[in-house]
Structures are given as structure tokens and as C-alpha cells.
């Protein structure tokens, strides 16, 4: 607006009428009746703010008045302004308070929300976010993602129930939303509610069913102890009581008083095993104690159950047995049933047996066997036998039999070679020179092992004269093993004494008889026993030696001095085998004396 008179005699004023109640102009004077007076200077940047929360359109009437200063006359110019108010949402009011309560119990939520736009163009809604999984509100719509939508009417008496058996605190975000109906514009106000959940001791689900199984076997138990509390604030202790002596569980700790401490996690798959060979009914009980960590509160539960252990036949047990016999001698063995037992008390019997390698066996029907070694066998033999309890249980054991050597050293009927023994006449006789020769004894030992000892040789003169005893030693030049004969080349070593017989006491030809005792000391070459019960064999052979005295003593003495005699004996020794075949008259008889 502006004056048309520019001489300065007039003044200009502006009046705006029709301003709605509650609306305001950015300049001017409010007359309180919907009219505002403004100066021309107020018009620059002038704005009007509609009534709060109102989107009603309105019309303003603007009048420009010119006043003549000289006479006060006025001139008015009037026009109208249509004001269109575009609706927008107004932020609602929201008031929230923290909440607390016990787990598994509804907790009251104190929430207040209202629209600030009162013209009815807006609607109000409330959203609660952060609701834990498993928690529920007493009203509203659950969107499944932890958010719920409520109307203002749902807020009265609203409660939230935490997840079952959980004492975990949580936080809710509450949002009040105003929505403008005309254009959908929204405005929000938010607040936070801290919800504290106090722990409460929860119960436990306890399962304990009766079970059954066989003796000497693991029997699965049907037990379970499941905490209702899932937040980890509670713990459970499990004890199995009533355990008999010797019984055990597959898991847990034996407390020594018939009670076993078991981890609850081990109940799944827990097994029971009775004492060895036990059968019958066992009454057991499972005890649980639940403890709340936050408060220390405890709750116990107990359930009884039974384990039926069915009897099962137990196999007998047997230990190895042994016995001893001599070669070529049958043996009635010890009773093998005496080395066997059956915990069930079943009557035992020999069910079967195997034949040994070095003999034969037959059962005598009373737990003994008759064992017959193979001919001439000496050593260790064994065989297996099976004992039955008649109820399906068997056990196999081994009998070992030691077959010891018996008397088996024999000399067949036959000769003992008798070499000639010559000396050159009367006078001192040095037996070291005189008594020397070859004796061949046919002897056999079926064991294939023979050791020879030569004891003292007793000398007897056919003439009846006396002579000192000769101590004798021997060397075995050729010893053939097995059932073949052996040759004993013996050199008789007399004592140092000299015998001086009168010439007439010793005829030209005289027999010198002595006994040669062969001792078989057995397989290991040991020393024969001294007592009469020795297992070593002795063969006593009587050997005859011919002493031929030369008819010409002087010539014989010359032979002796010249060294011819030793050469002669070497020739005699080499011819011994030939002489054995020449004449039976030159052979001596052999007598055998076997004794053990």
C-alpha cells in the first residue's frame, strides 16, 4: 500500500481484519477482535501464523486508510486475502516410566500419550519396540519382530510378561505417532522404559522310569532332569542313591555311601552295571537340587525307580593243569575239574578235548584223562580240553605233561673186545706201561643222547693173586648218537703203586678181570643221582683182559727196553676190530646190570 499524494500532507495506515482467534501476525497491533493495525513499514515480510493445530482456511480483509493532515479527512481502499492453511501433523505428548517385577509375572507399564492437535484432523498411535522373544504385552498387535502397535486405549492397564523362566532385564522403546488425516503427515515423540526382571527359582522337569537288563551287562537308564530356567541363572545337582556294593554307573563319582554324584548333562546315556554275577531288583532314587545363583534359593525334587537285572548263565572258569610221567608209561592225569569252578553252581563236565602231538589221550569220564606217550618220547607234551557247565557256558584250558626219561640204556648180546696184554717177565710191573688196550662195547641209547663216565675198575687175577685197585679214567674217541652203537676207547690209568708178583704166581697166560661201568647222565649231561631212585641208567659190563707173559723173559725185557712194546700196543689197538671177527673164543661175555 502507498499514498498517491506525495506532498507530505497525508498519512497512511493499514488495518487487517478477519484474523482467526489464535492466529498471529508477525507485526502490527492486535486489537483482540481479529483486527490488526499496521504501519506501512510493518508490511515488509509480514506473515500470519494460523491458530495452533488448525488447518482451517480463512479470509483476511485489508484496508488502507489515507488521512489528510490539514482537515483530517480520510479515504479508504479495501481488499481481501484468502489464506489457505495446509494441514501437517503435530507432535503428540508422551510420558513413560521405568518398570520392574518378578520373572514369569506380568509387569505393569505406565505409558501416557496424547495428540496436541485438537481439531480432530489427526489420529494417535503408540509403538513399543524391543520386546524380547517370548515376552508378551497384555494388549496390542505383535508384529513378530519385537515390536507391538497399540491404540491410546490399550495403554490403560498395559502389562508385559517376560520370557518364561527368564530374569534377564530388558529395555523398551515407546513411540507415540500423530498422523494428519488430510495428507498423512506424521509427527512422533519417543521415550525409553527400562524393565527390571527379578529372578524367581524355577522348577525342574524330572524323569525317572523303571528299566531292566541282563546281569554282567550295561543297562541303559531312563533319566532326565531339565531346568525350566533357560537364562543360565540356575544350576542343578543330581545324586543317584541306593547303589549296591560293587555296582557302578557309566558316569559320575562314587561317594562311597551308595550315592553317586552325576552331572545332569550325563543323564542322557547314563548306564547301570551290577556287581559281577549279580541278578535281582535294585531300588534306586534320583535326587535333584536346583539353585538360583542370583538369590541363592534352592529347590529339591526326588523320584524313585527300579532296575531289574535278569540272571544270565556264567561260563565256568578253569586254570591250566599239569602232570608228569615216564617215557613209555601211560598216565592217569589229575582231575581237571578240580581246577575249574562255576559261580552259578552248575555241574561241570569235560565236553571235548584235543589230541596231543606226542601221545594219545582218552577221557575217563570223571575229569581225568589217560595219557599214553608215543614210544621212546621224552619231553613236554600238551593238549587242550573244554569244560562245560551244561547251560551253554564253556571254558578251554591246557594240560601240560612232562614225560621224563626212563631206563632205556641197553647193551645187546655181543662181545667185548679183549686185546692181548703182554709183558716181558717177572719183576716190577709198571701198570702204566702194562695195562693199556682197546675195548669195544656195543651199547645203544634210544634217547639219542649219552654221556659216559668211568668209575673205579676192580681188577681180579685169575691166578688168585692180589693187586692194588686201579683208578681209571676214560676218553670217548667216537660217540655215535641215536640207536647206533658207540665205541669206547679207554686208557686205563692205574695208581702209582707197582706190583711185584713172583714169577711163579703169574702163569704165562692169565685173565685180568675188571668191571667197566657206563653211566648215561641223561639229556642235559648232568651228574647222576647218588640215591637208588636216580633216573640215570647204568650198564655194568665185565671186561676180560688177557695177560700173556712171554716164554722168553730176557727177550721180552729187551723188547720193553728198546721201546718195541709201545709200538706193539699200537698195532694191537688197530687190529682190535679185525680180531673181533676172527674167533668167538677171543670174546668176553657181557653181563648187564641196569638199575635206576
ChimeraX attribute file (.defattr): number of C-alpha atoms within 10 A of each C-alpha:
attribute: neighborCount
match mode: 1-to-1
recipient: residues
	/A:1	14
	/A:2	12
	/A:3	16
	/A:4	8
	/A:5	11
	/A:6	8
	/A:7	7
	/A:8	9
	/A:9	11
	/A:10	18
	/A:11	17
	/A:12	18
	/A:13	18
	/A:14	22
	/A:15	18
	/A:16	23
	/A:17	19
	/A:18	17
	/A:19	23
	/A:20	19
	/A:21	12
	/A:22	13
	/A:23	14
	/A:24	18
	/A:25	17
	/A:26	12
	/A:27	18
	/A:28	20
	/A:29	15
	/A:30	16
	/A:31	10
	/A:32	10
	/A:33	11
	/A:34	16
	/A:35	19
	/A:36	20
	/A:37	19
	/A:38	20
	/A:39	17
	/A:40	16
	/A:41	11
	/A:42	15
	/A:43	14
	/A:44	9
	/A:45	8
	/A:46	12
	/A:47	11
	/A:48	13
	/A:49	14
	/A:50	21
	/A:51	15
	/A:52	15
	/A:53	19
	/A:54	21
	/A:55	18
	/A:56	14
	/A:57	13
	/A:58	14
	/A:59	14
	/A:60	18
	/A:61	15
	/A:62	20
	/A:63	17
	/A:64	21
	/A:65	19
	/A:66	20
	/A:67	17
	/A:68	15
	/A:69	12
	/A:70	8
	/A:71	8
	/A:72	10
	/A:73	10
	/A:74	13
	/A:75	10
	/A:76	12
	/A:77	11
	/A:78	12
	/A:79	10
	/A:80	13
	/A:81	12
	/A:82	10
	/A:83	13
	/A:84	12
	/A:85	14
	/A:86	11
	/A:87	19
	/A:88	22
	/A:89	26
	/A:90	23
	/A:91	19
	/A:92	24
	/A:93	16
	/A:94	19
	/A:95	15
	/A:96	17
	/A:97	13
	/A:98	15
	/A:99	17
	/A:100	18
	/A:101	19
	/A:102	17
	/A:103	23
	/A:104	19
	/A:105	17
	/A:106	18
	/A:107	21
	/A:108	19
	/A:109	21
	/A:110	16
	/A:111	21
	/A:112	15
	/A:113	24
	/A:114	19
	/A:115	24
	/A:116	16
	/A:117	22
	/A:118	13
	/A:119	12
	/A:120	11
	/A:121	19
	/A:122	26
	/A:123	20
	/A:124	22
	/A:125	20
	/A:126	26
	/A:127	18
	/A:128	22
	/A:129	17
	/A:130	16
	/A:131	23
	/A:132	18
	/A:133	12
	/A:134	11
	/A:135	16
	/A:136	18
	/A:137	20
	/A:138	16
	/A:139	18
	/A:140	19
	/A:141	13
	/A:142	15
	/A:143	10
	/A:144	9
	/A:145	11
	/A:146	16
	/A:147	18
	/A:148	20
	/A:149	18
	/A:150	19
	/A:151	17
	/A:152	16
	/A:153	13
	/A:154	15
	/A:155	18
	/A:156	14
	/A:157	12
	/A:158	18
	/A:159	18
	/A:160	20
	/A:161	21
	/A:162	28
	/A:163	19
	/A:164	17
	/A:165	23
	/A:166	23
	/A:167	24
	/A:168	17
	/A:169	16
	/A:170	15
	/A:171	16
	/A:172	19
	/A:173	16
	/A:174	24
	/A:175	19
	/A:176	28
	/A:177	25
	/A:178	28
	/A:179	23
	/A:180	19
	/A:181	15
	/A:182	13
	/A:183	13
	/A:184	15
	/A:185	14
	/A:186	18
	/A:187	18
	/A:188	18
	/A:189	17
	/A:190	18
	/A:191	15
	/A:192	16
	/A:193	20
	/A:194	15
	/A:195	21
	/A:196	19
	/A:197	21
	/A:198	17
	/A:199	24
	/A:200	20
	/A:201	22
	/A:202	21
	/A:203	18
	/A:204	19
	/A:205	11
	/A:206	16
	/A:207	15
	/A:208	18
	/A:209	13
	/A:210	14
	/A:211	15
	/A:212	17
	/A:213	18
	/A:214	18
	/A:215	22
	/A:216	18
	/A:217	17
	/A:218	16
	/A:219	22
	/A:220	19
	/A:221	22
	/A:222	16
	/A:223	20
	/A:224	21
	/A:225	22
	/A:226	14
	/A:227	19
	/A:228	15
	/A:229	21
	/A:230	14
	/A:231	14
	/A:232	13
	/A:233	18
	/A:234	24
	/A:235	14
	/A:236	19
	/A:237	15
	/A:238	24
	/A:239	20
	/A:240	21
	/A:241	18
	/A:242	16
	/A:243	21
	/A:244	15
	/A:245	11
	/A:246	11
	/A:247	16
	/A:248	19
	/A:249	20
	/A:250	16
	/A:251	16
	/A:252	19
	/A:253	14
	/A:254	17
	/A:255	11
	/A:256	9
	/A:257	11
	/A:258	16
	/A:259	19
	/A:260	21
	/A:261	16
	/A:262	20
	/A:263	16
	/A:264	20
	/A:265	12
	/A:266	15
	/A:267	19
	/A:268	14
	/A:269	14
	/A:270	20
	/A:271	18
	/A:272	20
	/A:273	21
	/A:274	24
	/A:275	14
	/A:276	12
	/A:277	16
	/A:278	17
	/A:279	17
	/A:280	13
	/A:281	12
	/A:282	16
	/A:283	14
	/A:284	19
	/A:285	16
	/A:286	23
	/A:287	18
	/A:288	20
	/A:289	16
	/A:290	22
	/A:291	19
	/A:292	19
	/A:293	14
	/A:294	13
	/A:295	13
	/A:296	10
	/A:297	14
	/A:298	16
	/A:299	14
	/A:300	14
	/A:301	15
	/A:302	15
	/A:303	15
	/A:304	16
	/A:305	17
	/A:306	16
	/A:307	21
	/A:308	17
	/A:309	23
	/A:310	15
	/A:311	15
	/A:312	15
	/A:313	16
	/A:314	20
	/A:315	20
	/A:316	22
	/A:317	18
	/A:318	20
	/A:319	15
	/A:320	14
	/A:321	19
	/A:322	14
	/A:323	15
	/A:324	15
	/A:325	20
	/A:326	20
	/A:327	21
	/A:328	18
	/A:329	15
	/A:330	17
	/A:331	19
	/A:332	17
	/A:333	21
	/A:334	17
	/A:335	14
	/A:336	23
	/A:337	18
	/A:338	13
	/A:339	13
	/A:340	18
	/A:341	18
	/A:342	18
	/A:343	11
	/A:344	14
	/A:345	10
	/A:346	17
	/A:347	13
	/A:348	20
	/A:349	18
	/A:350	22
	/A:351	17
	/A:352	12
	/A:353	18
	/A:354	14
	/A:355	14
	/A:356	18
	/A:357	12
	/A:358	17
	/A:359	17
	/A:360	16
	/A:361	19
	/A:362	14
	/A:363	17
	/A:364	13
	/A:365	10
	/A:366	11
	/A:367	17
	/A:368	18
	/A:369	20
	/A:370	15
	/A:371	21
	/A:372	21
	/A:373	26
	/A:374	15
	/A:375	11
	/A:376	15
	/A:377	18
	/A:378	20
	/A:379	13
	/A:380	13
	/A:381	17
	/A:382	18
	/A:383	18
	/A:384	15
	/A:385	18
	/A:386	16
	/A:387	25
	/A:388	21
	/A:389	23
	/A:390	14
	/A:391	13
	/A:392	10
	/A:393	16
	/A:394	20
	/A:395	17
	/A:396	18
	/A:397	18
	/A:398	18
	/A:399	18
	/A:400	16
	/A:401	21
	/A:402	17
	/A:403	24
	/A:404	16
	/A:405	20
	/A:406	20
	/A:407	17
	/A:408	17
	/A:409	20
	/A:410	17
	/A:411	20
	/A:412	13
	/A:413	12
	/A:414	15
	/A:415	18
	/A:416	22
	/A:417	25
	/A:418	20
	/A:419	25
	/A:420	21
	/A:421	21
	/A:422	22
	/A:423	21
	/A:424	22
	/A:425	21
	/A:426	18
	/A:427	14
	/A:428	11
	/A:429	17
	/A:430	16
	/A:431	17
	/A:432	15
	/A:433	15
	/A:434	18
	/A:435	20
	/A:436	22
	/A:437	20
	/A:438	25
	/A:439	23
	/A:440	20
	/A:441	22
	/A:442	19
	/A:443	19
	/A:444	21
	/A:445	22
	/A:446	15
	/A:447	18
	/A:448	13
	/A:449	18
	/A:450	24
	/A:451	16
	/A:452	18
	/A:453	18
	/A:454	17
	/A:455	16
	/A:456	16
	/A:457	19
	/A:458	16
	/A:459	18
	/A:460	18
	/A:461	15
	/A:462	14
	/A:463	13
	/A:464	9
	/A:465	11
	/A:466	12
	/A:467	15
	/A:468	14
	/A:469	15
	/A:470	20
	/A:471	15
	/A:472	17
	/A:473	15
	/A:474	15
	/A:475	13
	/A:476	14
	/A:477	10
	/A:478	11
	/A:479	15
	/A:480	14
	/A:481	15
	/A:482	14
	/A:483	13
	/A:484	13
	/A:485	18
	/A:486	20
	/A:487	16
	/A:488	20
	/A:489	17
	/A:490	19
	/A:491	17
	/A:492	22
	/A:493	17
	/A:494	22
	/A:495	14
	/A:496	12
	/A:497	14
	/A:498	15
	/A:499	14
	/A:500	13
	/A:501	15
	/A:502	12
	/A:503	12
	/A:504	8
	/A:505	12
	/A:506	20
	/A:507	15
	/A:508	15
	/A:509	16
	/A:510	16
	/A:511	20
	/A:512	18
	/A:513	18
	/A:514	19
	/A:515	18
	/A:516	21
	/A:517	19
	/A:518	21
	/A:519	20
	/A:520	24
	/A:521	21
	/A:522	21
	/A:523	13
	/A:524	9
	/A:525	12
	/A:526	11
	/A:527	13
	/A:528	17
	/A:529	12
	/A:530	8
	/A:531	8
	/A:532	9
	/A:533	9
	/A:534	14
	/A:535	19
	/A:536	23
	/A:537	23
	/A:538	23
	/A:539	19
	/A:540	17
	/A:541	20
	/A:542	18
	/A:543	24
	/A:544	24
	/A:545	26
	/A:546	17
	/A:547	21
	/A:548	18
	/A:549	20
	/A:550	18
	/A:551	12
	/A:552	10
	/A:553	15
	/A:554	13
	/A:555	13
	/A:556	19
	/A:557	17
	/A:558	13
	/A:559	16
	/A:560	16
	/A:561	11
	/A:562	10
	/A:563	10
	/A:564	12
	/A:565	20
	/A:566	15
	/A:567	9
	/A:568	13
	/A:569	20
	/A:570	13
	/A:571	11
	/A:572	18
	/A:573	18
	/A:574	11
	/A:575	13
	/A:576	18
	/A:577	15
	/A:578	12
	/A:579	17
	/A:580	18
	/A:581	11
	/A:582	10
	/A:583	9
	/A:584	11
	/A:585	7
	/A:586	19
	/A:587	20
	/A:588	18
	/A:589	15
	/A:590	19
	/A:591	16
	/A:592	16
	/A:593	14
	/A:594	15
	/A:595	15
	/A:596	14
